[in-house]
Amino acid sequence: MSGNIELLNTTLAATRDADRAALIAYLPAGFPTVDGGIEAVKAVIAGGADIVEIGLPHSDPVLDGPVIQTADDIALRGGVRIADVMRTVREAHEATGVPILVMTYWNPIDRYGVERFTAELAEAGGAGCILPDLPVQESALWREHADKHGLATVFVVAPSSQDARLATITAAGSGFVYAASLMGVTGTRASVGAQAQDLVGRTRATTDLPVCVGLGVSNAAQAAEVAGFADGVIVGSAFVKAMLDAPDEAAGLVAVRSLAGELAEGVRKR
């Protein structure tokens, strides 16, 4: 069965044709529970998210700040497994028709098996993977299997990436490019900063792929700012924090749906 890279491509093309950025939401699988995590994904989509990234909880994250680390810890202590990540992708996609990606570090895929992981993700209806710590020069095996199964390979670029390096990364990627707005880990910030706009401009000079910005966006005003120069606005920690701060799961679902609605309005006010 083929994955949904074409759905991802057409979704990003549709938001571009509507003269707005896409809203891309991130939530970890298994948080607060597997079932609760699936409902949270449905809630952010109901609120206005165009695309969703499902985080595969990992015990040694390099890109994630304390908010997402806390959620990952809850999911891991709850016994979340890769099968639960695939179930989350499947049920969220079947219920909404929205493109769903997995964001994961390389070690869990390497241990699970690249062919097994890509085949199962495609079968679940996944659109691809974001791989923040997989070096492009070591990605041939992954890309071979991702291409075979119709999955996007999304690489992360950072403000420190030199232009030649950007060209190498974007030539190997598909779906979109994840532009980290600043050097550091995930988390909400008071401002996104000019570094992100500069990075988007330099990245676009190397590729026709959409360039989507993550790290730091937490409210409608920031979403509107980033939507003014990027093809997509990626929000993770703000959604996770809304769930963590809620008194119970039902309130958390209301909170993330409401936040998604505010952010969706923001990307339309670019």
Summary of the structure (lengths in Angstrom):
residues: 270
radius of gyration: 16.6
end to end distance: 37.7
largest distance: 48.2
contacts: 1018
relative contact order: 0.18
helix: 52%
strand: 13%
